[in-house]
């Protein structure tokens, strides 16, 4: 299984670098650095994810958990907003603490507002109830989605800065 993970990782890297090479011709040095940082962030998250798979989330150090939680939360929100995020059972406090750790008080406030919309500040345990609840408050969650999406670039920059602080050797 480990062999296939390495092959998949190398294939993803190859495709990403090929795409990046064609885009580099049209980019400024600042844009090139930003893309390189995004790629290095992806490597850092992949490494943390690999450790999580090996030892479990509870045995990771705080920076690794933060990278995984913010990166995966941003991915879920980017793919379908809070409705997509809440399709899965998510724990409020670790996610909010992760956004606080990277220095994003605006997104922390938006996440709190989304969680606080639920009774007792926790999404329903039942999947169908969670989604029905979100559908009943569609406009409110859509507004929160727009606010999160507007901050996604800034969130990524803060996550990159956090990852550089946590493991500067990845960003050379």
C-alpha positions as CSV (number, residue, x, y, z in Angstrom):
1,X,0.0,0.0,0.0
2,X,2.9,2.4,0.8
3,X,4.3,1.8,-2.6
4,X,1.0,2.9,-4.3
5,X,0.9,6.0,-2.1
6,X,4.4,7.0,-3.2
7,X,3.4,6.4,-6.9
8,X,0.3,8.4,-6.5
9,X,2.2,11.2,-4.8
10,X,4.8,11.3,-7.5
11,X,2.2,11.3,-10.2
12,X,0.3,14.2,-8.6
13,X,3.6,16.1,-8.2
14,X,4.5,15.4,-11.9
15,X,1.1,16.7,-13.1
16,X,1.3,19.7,-10.8
17,X,4.8,20.6,-12.0
18,X,3.8,20.2,-15.6
19,X,0.9,22.5,-15.2
20,X,3.0,24.9,-13.2
21,X,5.8,25.0,-15.9
22,X,3.3,26.1,-18.6
23,X,1.9,28.8,-16.3
24,X,5.3,30.1,-15.2
25,X,5.9,31.7,-18.6
26,X,3.0,34.1,-17.8
27,X,3.8,34.8,-14.2
28,X,5.7,37.5,-12.3
29,X,8.4,36.5,-9.8
30,X,6.0,37.1,-6.9
31,X,3.3,34.9,-8.5
32,X,5.9,32.2,-9.0
33,X,7.0,32.3,-5.3
34,X,3.3,32.1,-4.3
35,X,2.8,29.0,-6.4
36,X,5.9,27.4,-5.0
37,X,4.7,28.2,-1.5
38,X,1.3,26.6,-2.3
39,X,3.1,23.5,-3.6
40,X,5.3,23.3,-0.5
41,X,2.2,23.7,1.7
42,X,0.6,20.8,-0.1
43,X,3.8,18.7,0.7
44,X,3.6,19.7,4.4
45,X,0.0,18.8,4.6
46,X,0.6,15.5,2.8
47,X,3.4,14.7,5.3
48,X,1.2,15.5,8.3
49,X,-1.6,13.4,6.7
50,X,0.7,10.5,6.3
51,X,1.7,10.7,10.0
52,X,-2.0,11.0,10.9
53,X,-2.7,7.8,9.0
54,X,0.2,6.1,10.8
55,X,-0.3,7.2,14.4
56,X,-3.8,8.8,14.5
57,X,-4.9,12.5,14.8
58,X,-4.7,12.5,18.6
59,X,-1.0,11.6,18.5
60,X,0.1,14.4,16.1
61,X,1.7,17.5,17.4
62,X,-0.4,20.7,17.4
63,X,1.2,22.2,14.2
64,X,0.4,19.1,12.2
65,X,-3.2,19.0,13.5
66,X,-3.5,22.6,12.6
67,X,-2.2,22.2,9.1
68,X,-4.6,19.2,8.5
69,X,-7.7,20.9,10.0
70,X,-7.3,24.2,8.3
71,X,-6.4,22.7,4.9
72,X,-9.2,20.2,4.9
73,X,-11.7,22.7,6.2
74,X,-10.8,25.2,3.5
75,X,-11.0,22.4,1.0
76,X,-14.5,21.4,2.1
77,X,-15.7,25.0,2.2
78,X,-14.2,25.6,-1.3
79,X,-16.0,22.6,-2.7
80,X,-19.4,23.3,-1.4
81,X,-19.5,25.7,1.5
82,X,-20.8,25.0,5.0
83,X,-23.3,22.5,3.6
84,X,-20.4,20.4,2.3
85,X,-18.4,20.8,5.5
86,X,-21.3,19.8,7.7
87,X,-22.0,16.7,5.6
88,X,-19.3,15.2,7.8
89,X,-19.2,15.1,11.6
90,X,-16.8,17.9,12.5
91,X,-15.6,19.0,15.9
92,X,-16.1,22.7,16.5
93,X,-13.3,23.5,19.0
94,X,-10.3,21.9,17.2
95,X,-11.2,23.7,13.9
96,X,-11.7,27.0,15.6
97,X,-8.5,26.7,17.6
98,X,-6.7,25.9,14.3
99,X,-7.9,29.1,12.6
100,X,-6.9,31.0,15.7
101,X,-3.4,29.4,15.7
102,X,-2.8,30.6,12.1
103,X,-3.9,34.1,13.0
104,X,-7.2,34.4,11.2
105,X,-9.7,36.0,13.7
106,X,-12.1,36.9,10.8
107,X,-12.5,33.3,9.7
108,X,-12.7,32.2,13.3
109,X,-15.6,34.5,13.9
110,X,-17.4,33.2,10.7
111,X,-16.8,29.6,11.8
112,X,-18.2,30.4,15.2
113,X,-21.3,32.0,13.7
114,X,-21.8,28.9,11.5
115,X,-21.5,26.5,14.4
116,X,-23.5,28.7,16.7
117,X,-26.4,28.6,14.3
118,X,-27.0,25.0,15.4
119,X,-28.8,24.3,18.7
120,X,-26.2,24.5,21.6
121,X,-23.6,25.4,19.0
122,X,-23.1,21.8,17.8
123,X,-24.3,20.4,14.5
124,X,-26.9,17.7,14.8
125,X,-25.6,14.1,15.2
126,X,-27.9,12.9,12.5
127,X,-26.7,13.6,8.9
128,X,-30.1,14.3,7.5
129,X,-31.1,16.6,10.4
130,X,-27.8,18.6,9.8
131,X,-28.5,19.1,6.1
132,X,-32.2,19.9,6.6
133,X,-31.2,22.4,9.3
134,X,-28.8,24.1,6.9
135,X,-31.3,24.0,4.0
136,X,-33.9,25.8,6.3
137,X,-31.3,28.5,6.9
138,X,-29.9,28.6,3.4
139,X,-29.6,32.3,3.0
140,X,-27.7,32.7,6.3
141,X,-25.2,29.9,5.4
142,X,-24.8,31.3,1.9
143,X,-23.9,34.7,3.4
144,X,-21.3,32.9,5.7
145,X,-20.0,31.0,2.7
146,X,-19.4,34.2,0.8
147,X,-17.5,35.7,3.7
148,X,-15.3,32.7,4.1
149,X,-14.6,32.5,0.3
150,X,-13.7,36.2,0.3
151,X,-11.0,35.4,2.9
152,X,-9.7,32.2,1.4
153,X,-6.6,33.7,-0.2
154,X,-5.7,35.5,3.1
155,X,-6.3,32.2,5.0
156,X,-4.0,30.4,2.6
157,X,-1.3,33.0,3.1
158,X,-1.6,32.7,6.9
159,X,-1.5,28.9,6.7
160,X,1.6,29.1,4.5
161,X,3.2,31.5,7.0
162,X,2.3,29.1,9.9
163,X,3.7,26.1,8.0
164,X,6.9,28.0,7.3
165,X,7.2,28.8,11.0
166,X,6.4,25.2,11.9
167,X,8.8,23.6,9.4
168,X,11.0,26.1,7.6
169,X,13.0,23.4,5.9
170,X,10.0,22.7,3.6
171,X,10.2,26.2,2.2
172,X,13.6,26.8,0.7
